[in-house]
Amino acid sequence: MTSDRPRAIASREYDVVCLGGGVAGEAIAVGLRGSGLTLAVVERELVGGECPYWGCVPSKTLLRSGETLSEADRARSLAASRVEWSVDFPKVSKRVLSMARNLDDSRPAAALEATGARLVRGEGRLTDLRTVAGGSEQLIARQAVVIANGSTASIPPVPGLDTVEFWTNRQAAIPRELPASLAILGGGAIGVELGQAFARLGSKVTVIEAGPTFLGLEEPEAGAALRPHLEADGVRLMIGDPCVAVEPQSTGCSAVVVHLKSGASVSTDRLLVATGRRPNAEAWRETGLTATEKGWLKVDPATLEACSGVFGVGDITGLGGFTHLAYYHGQVVAQRLRGIDARADHTAVPRVTFTDPEIASVGLSETVARARGIDVVVASADPAEAARGFIHDFHRGALKLVADRERGVLIGATLVTPRAGEIVGELILAIKLGTPVKTLADVIHPYPAFNRVLGQSLDELAAKMAPQSAMRP
C-alpha cells in the first residue's frame, strides 16, 4: 500500500552553507578546513564549475592545438625548408576532452569532501536568508550562507535564434566536430579566442560584433594590434553591424543564415553565440536580496556581504568573471568566516585573453581614468620593436601604461605580446602596492626578454611625470 502524502523533507544544520561548488566553493572548503566550522556545498552540475569543463581549461587546450600548427608554419621562414602537416581533429578533440576531465568530477568531489565539507548534489535554491533547499534536503545555515552559483551564457533576443541549433561556449570549448564554417556572435574574449582557435584548425570563421569595436572591454590599442593577427589566420571581422535575424538553411540541421542590420548575410555550418554572461539569479532572487542594474548580486566589494550573514563570491557578484577572482573571493570569505577581518581588494584584478599574441591588462583604462577625473599620463610602445620581438619574428603588438600624475603611480596597463599573461605580473604588483613610477623605472629587466620593453615605457612615464622645473638644465 502506498501513501499519497508528500515525503517529508529532511532538515540539517551546518555552520555555513555554500550554494555552488565551483572554484569559489572549492576555495571556501579549503579555507575552512580545520576551523571547526561545518560546511555543506550544494552543486547542481560538476564540482569545479565552468572553468575546468567548459571554459578556461578546454578552450586554452584548443587554442594550444592551433598554436602548434601556426608555429609549424612559422618554421618555414625561421628554420625549415619544408613543413608538412594535416589536422587530426579527432586527436585534438580527444585531448581537449581529457583536459576537461572527460566531464568527470569524481576526483574534485573527493578532494572537496576531504576538506571535511559535505557535498550535496542537486539544484540549490535559497528559500530564506538562512536556508537552502538542495536536492531532497533543507540545509539551514547557523552562521552564514555563501552564494557562489556563477553565471550562464547570455542568449540575445534575436528573431529566429530559438528556431536553430547553435553552440555556446559549452559546445565550442569541447567540440566533437570541426565545422567547415563557423559564425560567431560576439567579439569579446570568448568569441575571439575560440574564433582564432577554429580558424587555425581549418574552419572558415566570421566574428560578428554589434558594437563599434571588438574586445570592447580593453583599450582600443589592443583590438587594433590583434586585428591583423586574426585576419592573417583567416578570421573575418564584421564590426558595428548587429545581427537582426537568424534562419535555418536547408543544407543541414546546424547550418544557418545570419542576417545583419546592413543587409549583409553570413551563411555558416555552425553558429556560436558568445554575447556575454548572465547571472544565475533564479536561485536567490525571491529572497529579496538586492541585485545590481544588470542583475548581479550586489555585495560590498570589500567584505563581499550582500547582507548580514549572506556573502556573494565569484561571477555572481558582477565584479569580474574570472576564475582567479572567484578563488580569491572564496579565500577572503573563508577568512572572514573564521573571524579574520580579511577584505577584498579589486584595485589590480588582471585579465588575459589567450589569443596569439596574448592580451593582458590590469587596472584602469585611460578612458575610465579620465572619466574619474584623474590627471592621466600615458606611455606607449610596440613590443615587436624590441630585440626579443625581432628574435621571435613577432610583428605588431602594443603596450600602454596609464599613470596618475598627482600620485606618481601606475594605475593601468595593457599588453599585446607573446607571454603577456606572464609579463603582467610585475604590473599587477606595482598597481596593487602603489609603487612609485620612479621606482618602477629603476627596475632592471633582463635582456633580451619580452618584458624588457617595460623599462623603456616606464622611463618615458617617469620623464613625463617629472616636475617641469626638475627637467630644466
C-alpha positions in Angstrom: 0.0 0.0 0.0 1.4 3.4 -1.0 0.7 6.8 0.6 -0.2 9.9 -1.3 1.2 12.1 1.5 4.2 14.2 0.4 7.5 12.9 1.6 8.9 14.9 4.5 12.0 17.0 3.6 14.9 16.3 5.9 16.4 19.4 7.5 20.1 19.5 8.5 22.0 22.3 10.1 25.5 23.5 9.2 27.6 26.5 10.3 28.0 27.5 6.6 26.0 26.5 3.5 27.5 27.4 0.1 25.3 27.5 -2.9 27.6 26.4 -5.7 30.6 24.0 -5.9 32.7 25.9 -8.5 36.1 27.3 -7.9 34.9 29.8 -5.2 33.1 27.0 -3.3 36.3 24.9 -3.5 38.3 27.8 -2.1 35.9 28.2 0.8 36.1 24.4 1.6 39.9 24.6 1.6 39.8 27.8 3.7 37.5 26.3 6.3 39.4 23.1 6.7 40.4 22.5 10.3 38.4 25.5 11.5 35.8 23.5 13.4 33.1 25.1 11.2 30.8 22.6 9.4 30.2 23.3 5.7 27.7 22.0 3.1 28.3 22.7 -0.6 25.3 22.4 -3.0 26.2 21.8 -6.6 23.8 21.1 -9.4 26.4 20.1 -12.1 30.1 19.4 -11.7 32.4 20.3 -8.8 34.8 22.9 -10.1 32.3 24.9 -12.1 32.5 26.2 -15.6 36.3 26.7 -15.9 37.7 23.2 -15.9 34.9 21.6 -18.0 33.5 24.2 -20.4 35.7 27.2 -20.1 39.3 28.1 -19.3 41.0 24.7 -19.4 39.4 23.1 -22.6 39.4 26.4 -24.5 43.0 27.1 -23.9 43.8 23.5 -24.8 42.0 24.0 -28.1 44.0 27.2 -28.6 47.2 25.4 -27.9 46.5 22.9 -30.6 46.0 25.7 -33.1 49.1 27.5 -31.8 51.3 24.5 -32.5 50.1 24.4 -36.1 50.8 28.0 -36.5 54.3 27.5 -35.1 54.9 24.7 -37.6 54.0 27.2 -40.4 56.5 29.8 -38.9 59.2 27.1 -39.1 59.1 27.5 -42.9 60.5 31.0 -42.6 62.7 30.5 -39.5 64.1 27.0 -39.6 62.9 24.7 -42.2 62.7 24.5 -46.0 59.6 22.3 -45.9 57.0 21.5 -43.2 54.0 19.2 -43.9 51.1 18.6 -41.6 47.4 17.8 -41.7 44.9 18.5 -38.9 43.9 15.4 -37.0 40.7 16.8 -35.4 39.7 13.6 -33.5 43.1 13.8 -31.8 42.5 17.5 -30.9 39.0 16.7 -29.7 40.2 13.8 -27.6 42.9 15.8 -25.9 40.6 18.7 -25.2 38.0 16.4 -23.6 40.7 14.7 -21.5 41.9 18.1 -20.2 38.2 18.7 -19.3 38.4 15.6 -17.1 36.1 13.8 -19.5 33.4 15.7 -17.7 34.0 13.5 -14.7 34.3 15.4 -11.4 34.8 12.4 -9.1 38.3 13.5 -8.1 37.4 17.2 -7.4 34.4 16.0 -5.5 36.5 13.7 -3.4 39.0 16.5 -2.8 36.2 18.8 -1.7 34.9 16.2 0.8 38.4 15.5 2.0 38.4 19.1 3.5 35.6 18.0 5.8 32.8 19.6 3.7 29.7 17.8 2.8 28.8 17.8 -0.9 25.1 17.9 -1.7 24.2 17.0 -5.3 21.2 18.8 -6.9 19.6 22.1 -7.7 20.0 24.6 -4.9 17.7 27.4 -4.1 17.5 29.9 -1.2 14.2 29.8 0.5 15.2 32.4 3.0 18.4 34.1 4.1 19.4 31.1 6.2 18.0 28.2 4.3 19.0 26.5 1.1 16.8 23.8 -0.5 19.3 21.4 -2.0 18.4 18.2 -3.7 15.9 16.5 -1.3 17.1 18.3 1.7 16.7 21.6 3.5 20.0 23.0 4.7 20.0 25.5 7.5 23.0 27.8 8.0 23.7 28.7 11.6 26.4 31.3 10.7 26.3 32.2 7.0 25.1 31.4 3.5 27.6 31.9 0.6 26.1 32.4 -2.8 28.6 31.2 -5.4 26.4 29.8 -8.2 28.0 31.7 -11.1 26.8 32.6 -14.5 25.4 31.2 -17.7 25.8 32.1 -21.4 23.5 35.0 -22.2 21.4 34.5 -25.3 20.2 37.6 -27.1 16.6 38.0 -28.2 17.5 37.7 -31.9 14.5 36.8 -34.1 14.8 33.2 -35.3 17.6 32.2 -32.9 15.2 29.9 -31.0 14.5 28.1 -34.2 18.0 27.0 -35.0 20.7 24.8 -33.4 23.6 26.9 -32.0 26.7 26.5 -29.8 27.5 28.4 -26.7 31.0 28.2 -25.0 30.0 24.8 -23.7 29.8 23.1 -27.0 32.6 25.1 -28.7 35.1 24.5 -25.9 34.9 20.7 -26.1 33.9 20.3 -29.8 33.2 16.9 -31.2 33.4 18.2 -34.8 35.3 20.7 -36.8 32.8 22.8 -38.8 33.8 23.9 -42.3 32.5 27.3 -41.4 31.7 29.0 -38.1 30.0 32.3 -37.5 30.4 33.8 -34.0 28.0 36.3 -32.5 30.1 38.4 -30.1 33.6 39.9 -30.4 34.6 39.6 -26.7 37.3 37.5 -25.3 35.4 34.2 -25.7 34.4 34.8 -29.3 37.9 36.0 -30.3 39.7 33.2 -28.6 37.5 30.5 -30.0 37.5 32.2 -33.4 41.2 32.1 -33.7 41.4 28.5 -32.4 38.9 27.2 -35.0 40.4 29.3 -37.8 43.8 27.8 -37.2 42.3 24.3 -37.2 40.8 24.9 -40.6 37.3 26.4 -40.1 36.3 29.5 -42.1 35.5 31.9 -39.2 33.4 35.1 -39.2 33.2 37.1 -36.0 30.2 39.4 -35.9 30.3 42.2 -33.3 27.3 44.6 -32.8 29.4 47.3 -31.1 31.8 49.8 -32.7 34.8 47.8 -31.6 35.7 44.2 -30.7 37.2 43.4 -27.4 35.3 46.4 -26.2 36.4 46.0 -22.5 40.0 46.5 -23.5 42.0 49.6 -24.5 41.3 50.4 -28.3 45.0 49.8 -29.0 44.5 46.1 -28.0 42.0 45.3 -30.7 43.9 47.4 -33.3 47.1 45.4 -32.6 45.3 42.0 -32.5 43.2 42.5 -35.7 46.0 41.9 -38.3 46.9 38.7 -36.5 43.3 37.4 -36.6 43.0 38.4 -40.2 46.3 36.6 -41.0 44.7 33.5 -39.6 41.7 33.9 -41.9 39.3 35.3 -39.4 36.8 37.7 -40.9 35.7 40.5 -38.6 32.4 42.2 -39.1 32.3 45.1 -36.6 29.4 47.5 -35.9 26.9 45.5 -37.8 24.4 43.8 -35.5 22.7 40.5 -36.1 19.0 41.2 -36.7 17.7 37.7 -37.6 18.7 34.1 -37.9 17.2 31.4 -40.1 18.0 27.8 -40.7 19.5 26.6 -44.0 18.1 23.6 -45.8 21.6 22.1 -46.3 21.9 20.8 -42.7 20.3 20.8 -39.3 23.0 23.1 -37.9 23.6 25.3 -40.9 22.1 28.8 -40.6 22.0 32.1 -42.3 22.8 35.2 -40.1 21.2 38.4 -41.3 22.9 41.7 -40.4 21.5 45.2 -40.0 23.4 46.4 -43.0 21.6 43.9 -45.2 24.6 41.6 -45.4 24.2 38.0 -44.6 26.5 35.2 -43.5 25.9 31.5 -44.3 27.6 29.1 -41.9 27.7 25.5 -41.0 27.8 26.3 -37.3 26.7 29.3 -35.2 28.4 30.1 -31.9 26.7 32.6 -29.6 29.3 34.4 -27.4 27.4 37.5 -26.4 28.3 37.6 -22.7 27.1 36.0 -19.5 24.1 36.4 -17.3 23.8 35.7 -13.5 22.2 32.6 -12.2 19.9 34.8 -10.2 16.9 32.5 -10.2 18.3 30.6 -7.2 18.2 33.6 -4.9 16.1 36.3 -6.5 12.9 35.5 -4.5 14.6 36.1 -1.1 14.7 39.9 -1.6 18.4 40.2 -1.9 19.5 43.3 -3.8 20.6 43.0 -7.4 22.6 45.4 -9.5 21.2 47.1 -12.6 22.5 44.2 -14.7 21.0 41.6 -12.4 24.2 40.5 -10.5 24.1 40.0 -6.7 25.0 43.3 -5.1 27.7 43.0 -2.5 30.0 45.2 -0.5 33.2 45.0 -2.7 35.4 44.8 0.4 33.6 42.4 2.7 31.6 40.6 -0.1 28.5 40.7 2.1 25.1 41.0 0.4 23.6 41.5 3.8 24.4 40.3 7.3 25.3 36.7 7.2 25.0 36.3 3.4 28.1 36.5 1.1 28.4 36.6 -2.7 31.5 35.4 -4.4 32.8 35.0 -7.9 30.9 35.6 -11.1 27.6 36.1 -9.4 28.8 39.4 -7.9 29.4 41.0 -11.3 32.8 42.2 -10.0 34.6 40.2 -12.7 34.1 36.9 -14.5 37.5 35.4 -13.8 38.4 32.1 -12.2 41.3 33.6 -10.3 39.0 36.3 -8.9 36.4 33.7 -7.8 39.1 31.7 -6.0 40.3 34.9 -4.3 36.8 35.8 -3.2 36.4 32.3 -1.7 39.7 32.8 0.2 38.6 36.2 1.6 35.2 34.9 2.7 36.7 31.8 4.3 38.9 34.1 6.4 36.0 36.3 7.4 34.0 33.2 8.4 37.0 32.2 10.6 36.8 35.6 12.4 39.7 37.3 10.5 38.9 40.8 9.1 40.0 40.0 5.6 38.9 42.4 2.9 38.9 42.0 -0.9 41.0 44.4 -2.9 39.9 44.9 -6.6 42.4 47.5 -7.4 44.6 45.2 -9.5 42.5 42.3 -10.9 44.3 41.0 -14.0 42.6 39.6 -17.1 44.2 37.7 -20.1 42.8 36.9 -23.5 44.7 33.9 -24.6 44.9 34.7 -28.3 48.2 34.7 -30.2 49.5 37.2 -29.3 48.1 37.3 -25.8 46.3 40.4 -24.4 46.9 41.1 -20.7 45.5 44.0 -18.8 45.1 45.3 -15.2 43.8 48.4 -13.6 42.1 51.3 -15.2 41.9 52.1 -18.9 42.8 55.7 -20.0 39.2 56.4 -20.7 37.9 55.3 -17.3 40.7 57.0 -15.5 39.9 60.3 -17.2 36.2 59.9 -16.5 37.1 59.7 -12.8 38.9 63.0 -13.0 42.4 61.6 -12.7 45.3 63.6 -14.3 46.4 60.9 -16.6 49.9 60.3 -18.1 50.3 57.7 -20.8 53.2 55.9 -22.4 53.0 53.5 -25.3 55.4 51.2 -27.2 55.4 48.2 -29.5 57.0 45.0 -28.1 57.6 43.9 -31.6 60.2 46.6 -32.0 62.2 45.4 -29.1 65.1 42.9 -29.6 63.1 39.9 -28.5 60.3 40.9 -30.9 62.8 40.6 -33.8 64.3 37.4 -32.4 60.8 35.9 -32.1 59.7 37.1 -35.5 56.8 38.9 -33.8 55.1 41.7 -35.6 52.6 44.3 -34.4 52.0 44.4 -30.7 51.1 47.0 -28.2 52.0 48.2 -24.7 50.1 51.0 -23.0 50.8 52.2 -19.5 48.5 54.6 -17.6 49.7 56.6 -14.6 48.2 59.1 -12.1 50.4 62.2 -12.3 49.3 63.6 -8.9 50.0 60.4 -7.0 53.0 59.4 -9.2 51.9 55.8 -9.5 50.8 53.3 -12.2 47.1 52.8 -12.4 46.6 50.7 -15.6 48.4 48.6 -18.1 47.6 46.7 -21.3 50.0 44.5 -23.3 49.6 42.7 -26.6 52.6 40.4 -27.0 53.6 36.8 -26.7 53.6 35.8 -23.0 51.7 38.9 -21.9 50.0 36.9 -19.2 53.3 36.3 -17.6 54.8 39.7 -18.1 51.8 41.5 -16.5 52.6 40.1 -13.0 55.1 42.8 -12.3 52.5 45.5 -13.2 49.8 43.8 -11.1 52.0 44.1 -8.0 53.0 47.7 -8.9 49.4 48.8 -9.1 48.3 46.9 -6.0 51.1 48.3 -3.9 51.0 51.8 -5.4 54.7 51.6 -6.2 56.0 55.0 -7.5 56.7 55.1 -11.2 60.1 56.5 -10.4 60.9 53.3 -8.5 59.5 51.1 -11.3 61.6 52.9 -13.9 64.7 51.9 -11.8 63.9 48.2 -12.1 66.4 46.2 -14.2 64.8 43.9 -16.8 66.7 41.0 -18.3 68.0 41.3 -21.9 66.6 40.3 -24.3 63.4 39.2 -22.6 60.0 40.3 -23.7 59.5 42.3 -20.5 62.5 44.5 -21.4 60.0 46.7 -23.2 58.6 47.8 -19.9 61.8 49.6 -18.9 61.6 52.0 -21.9 57.9 52.9 -21.3 58.4 53.3 -17.5 61.3 55.6 -18.2 59.0 57.6 -20.6 56.3 57.8 -17.9 58.7 58.9 -15.3 60.0 61.7 -17.5 56.5 62.9 -18.4 55.6 63.0 -14.7 58.7 64.8 -13.5 58.1 68.5 -12.5 59.0 70.9 -15.3 61.5 72.7 -13.1 63.4 69.4 -12.5 63.7 68.9 -16.2 65.4 72.3 -16.9 69.2 72.3 -17.1 
